[in-house]
Amino acid sequence: MPALPLDEAYLTPMPTLVTSVLPLSACPLLAQLGLGAQAGLALLPIAVVGLLLVGLRWPASRAMPISYFVAVGLALFVWQVPGAKVAAATVNGVVVAAALVYIIFGAILLLNTLQESGAMRAIRQSFTDITPDRRIQAIIVAWLFGSFIEGASGFGTPAAVAVPLMVALGFPAMAAVVAGMIIQSTPVSFGAVGTPIIVGLGSGLSGDPSVAAHADAVAGGWHAYLHSVGTKVSILHGVAGLAIPLLVTATLTRFFGRNRSLAEGLAVWRFALFAALAMIVPYMAIARLLGPEFPSMVGGLVGLAIVIAAARKGWWMPKGDVPWDFAPRETWEPSWSGRLDVKDHEHRDGRMGLVKAWMPYVLVAGLLVLTRLRELPFFVATFGPETPSLAVLLRSWSLAWVDIFGSGVTARVEPLYLPGTVFILVACLSWRLHRMETPAFVRAWRISGKTILSASTALVFTVPMVQVFIHTDGGLGGYERMPIALAEGAAALAGQAWPLMAPLIGGFGAFVAGSNTVSNMMFSLFQFEVGTRIGADPDWIVALQAVGGAAGNVICVHNVVAAAAVVGMTGQEGAVIRKTLLPFAYYALMTGALGYAILAYPTTGLLNVGTGMVATIIVTIVWIVARNRRH
């Protein structure tokens, strides 16, 4: 398959005069690499991660440096990318890693502040008052609260907020991280106020004139086209996402319960399905009516209100079931616990009121929404249509290193816009709001600083590996970037069955880059072109790319590293990924099969491979639930 055109706006421009580290003439065999060989070599850095991190159970701090050097070696000696560009990509990776560390620090600081003030004790009691059942608590905190935070912020913020909250409620650290990773599927495509669709697909597709003409023809304009694709994305997510709350509860009871029982997790299937619908129905409606900015945010918020009310009344709960809880802490496996020390401090004046205790999280949610919206109606009404939004104002100040080492690569960070700034600001406000003693607040800062050091080692190699992997265009080897070479190899193998493969490519992009947005930037035009070549509706293929990119967040290495670091569980990243592989496989397979069924329906009707696969998956889930049902 010939190389497909890429989005020139996303590709980093190369200077006119560059020198290769290794002249092409020195390695004549490299110039003869076919598509299969390119794809195989491009897979090596990822294979190393899988072997060392997941297979051999190495910590990320040891596995990721090796993967980084493999990527660097391939970039220099096979793709023949200039050394200056490889170094620049590494620097950019370090900058991105520093931004992630900043976010993690802010999340840990907020948690420690709330513990020291006594607010966390009140929050923990509020969840016990709703229900002491850990399965229901996981659905509320991870699935619903996490979806809302993802819709407002993105950046992996749900893990930074929901995961430590679950640990503070009494969940094992690993269980909290696994639950926080599993839910990073359905809401992610519309995270950060629709950024993966608006920015990811928008910048990935907009550089091609044929796509622009197609958008005008089918939707009447670019924004309407993205709205249409976003609606298709919500349909795919809506079907696959129905099983996510149940996967969360089943995973918790199977791996972390005292009985290692799958049945205990599946026993809440009614409530799990109800919670899934409570989030997904408004999610799909908003995607259809308003566009890609608000589905996850509104779906999570509406779902929270409905599900909490239902839980208080005991609706859809297993009848007569004893509230499920983890075994006593002293019986937990050592690998389950992190170094996050959960404290049970009382407020200095006695028990804190519930409103005051929850106010920091309300402030976090409110500030994330206000700072992410591109337009604030009351701002416009008050100050005029030319008034920039808070998002624009915060992003106007940035730190940038433009054209690093003359490579065309630019490292940029917007400190005020990062969620870490919101976390730190709210922590400082909580100091006064909760009338904390100054030594207690200082202690929260000191503990947070010590905790964050362990995350830095893994991230400082994880993210640079990703950046080197992505920035392998323009080398004298004449090959496409490693991600595109790998995707082209997969397309050549899949042929007409590409709809089944499309979500896996999106997931691969997110696994590597740690971002649904970046995955969409890299692969959306490629996916569009493949869809056109095989005679399939390219809009559905692009939608499958976006959905797969969201699913890839479930197993993304540096998201796992970040989530584990928040709760002081650095070194257990491979164990987390092993437990989230099945949810990822389910999500990619289900959406791929559904996409195939939709695309094949006009010619084959309902009887096609995709429909058969969807039916098989649904029947299998129903059979497993029925077989393990206790009530």
WOGI-V215939 format. One record per pair of residues at least 12 apart in sequence whose ideal C-beta (glycine too) atoms are under 7 Angstrom apart, sorted by the first residue. I is the first residue (numbers start at 0). J is the second residue. Records with the same first field share a line. If there is no record, write none. Layout:
# WOGI-V215939
I=J  J
This chain:
# WOGI-V215939
0=34  487  490  491
2=479  487
3=525  528
4=207  524
5=483  524
6=202  203  206  520  524
7=206
8=202  206
9=202  203  520
10=472
11=407  408  470
12=407
13=407  473
14=405  407
17=81
18=81
19=79  81  475
20=75  79  81  82
21=75  76  79
23=79  475
29=77  476
34=487  488  491
35=488
37=478  484  488
38=484  485  487  488
40=73  77
41=481  484  485
42=485
43=69  73
44=66  69  70  464  468
45=511
47=65  66  69
48=62  66  556
51=65
52=572  573  576
53=573  576  577
56=573  574
57=573
58=569  570  572
59=457  461  556  560  572
60=456  457  569  570
63=457  460  461  464
64=460
66=464
67=460  463  464
70=464  467  468
71=85  467
74=467  471
77=476
78=471  474  476  478
79=474  475  476
80=471  473  474
81=406
83=404  405  406
84=406  408  470
85=467
86=404
87=403  404  406  408
88=408  466  467  470
89=463  466  467
90=403  410
91=403  408  410  466
92=462  463  465  466
93=459  463
94=410  412
95=462
96=458  459  462
98=412  417
99=458  557  561
100=451  454  455  458
101=417  419
102=154  159  417  418  419
103=159  451  454  561  564  565
104=419  447  451
105=418  419  420  422  423
106=159  160  163  422  565
107=447  450  451  565
108=422  423  426  443  444  447
109=359  422  425  426
110=163  167
111=443  446  447
112=426  429  430  440  443
113=359  429
114=167  341  342  344
115=344  435  439  440  442  443
116=346  429  433  435
117=344  345  346  351
118=351  356  359  433
119=167
120=343  344  345
121=350  351  353  356
122=356  357
123=167  168
125=353
126=168
129=307  310  311
130=310  322
131=322  324
132=322  323
133=170  251  323  324  325
134=248  251  264  267  323
135=267  270  310
136=168
137=165  178  247  248  251
138=244  247  248  271  274
139=306  307  310
140=161  164  165
141=161  165  178  179  182  247
142=182  243  244  247  274  278
143=274  278  299  302  303  306
144=161  299  303
145=157  161  179  182
146=182  186  278  295  298  299
147=296  299  300  303  364
148=160  161  364
149=183  186  187  190  295
150=186  189  190  293  295  296  299
151=296  364  367  368  371
152=191  367  371  418
153=190  191  194
154=191  418
155=558  561
156=418
157=179  182  183
158=179  558  561  562  565
159=565
160=363
161=179
162=175  176  179  562  565  566
163=339  565  566
165=178
166=339  341  566
167=341
171=255  325  331  335  336
172=335  336  337  339  566  568
173=334  335  568  571  574  575
174=251  255  335
175=566
176=562  563  566  568  575
177=250  575  578  579
178=247  251
179=562
180=553  558  559  562  575  579
181=243  246  247  250  553  579  582
182=243  247
183=552  553  558
184=240  243  549  550  552  553  586
185=236  240  243
186=295  299
187=515  549  552
188=232  236  515  545  546  549
189=291  294  295
190=295
191=371
192=292  371  372
193=291  292
194=516
195=515  516  519  545  548
196=225  228  229  232  291  545
197=225  291
198=516
199=515  516  519  520
200=225  228  519  523  541  545
201=225
202=520
203=519  520  523  524
204=523  524  527
205=221
207=524
210=527
225=291
226=290  291
227=538
228=538  541  542
229=286  290  291
230=286  287
231=538  539  542
232=542  545  546
233=282  283  286  294
234=283
235=542  543  546  590  593  594
236=546
237=279  282  283
238=589  593
239=586  589  590
240=275  279
241=272  275  279
242=585  620
243=275
244=271  274  275
245=265  268  271
246=582
248=264  267  271
249=261  264  265
250=264  578
251=264
252=264  323
254=578
255=325  335
256=325
257=325  326
261=627
262=627  629
263=323
265=624  627  628
266=317  320  628  629  630
267=317
268=624
269=315
270=315  316
273=309  315
274=302  306
277=302  305  306
278=298  299  302
279=298
281=297  298  301
282=294  295  298
285=297  298
317=630
318=630
320=630
334=571  574
337=566  567  568
338=450  567
339=566  567
347=434  436
351=433
355=432  433
358=432
359=425  429
362=425  428
363=421  422  425
366=421
367=418  421
369=389
370=389  390  393  416  421
371=390
372=388  390
373=388  390
374=388
375=388  389
393=413  415  416
394=413  416
396=415
397=411  412  413
398=412  414
399=411
408=470
450=567
453=564  567  569
454=560  561  564  569
457=560  569
458=557  560
461=556  557  560
462=557
465=511  512  513
468=481  482  511
469=482  512
482=508  511  521
483=525
486=504  522  525
489=504
490=529
495=533
497=529  533
498=535  540  543  591  594  595  598
499=591  592  595
500=591
501=526  540  543  544  547  591  594
502=543  546  547  550  587  590  591
503=547  587
504=522  544  547
505=518  522  543  544  545  546  547  548  551
506=547  548  550  551  583  587
507=551
508=521  522  548  551
509=548  551  552  555
510=551  554  555  556
513=555  557  558
515=548  549  552
518=548  551
519=544  545  548
522=544
523=541  544
526=540  541  544
527=540  541
535=598
536=598
539=594  597  598
543=590  591  594
546=590
547=587  590
550=583  586  587
553=579  582  583  586
554=576  579  580  583
556=572
559=572  575  576
560=572
563=575
588=616
589=613  616
592=609  612  613  616
593=609  613
595=608  609
596=609  610  613
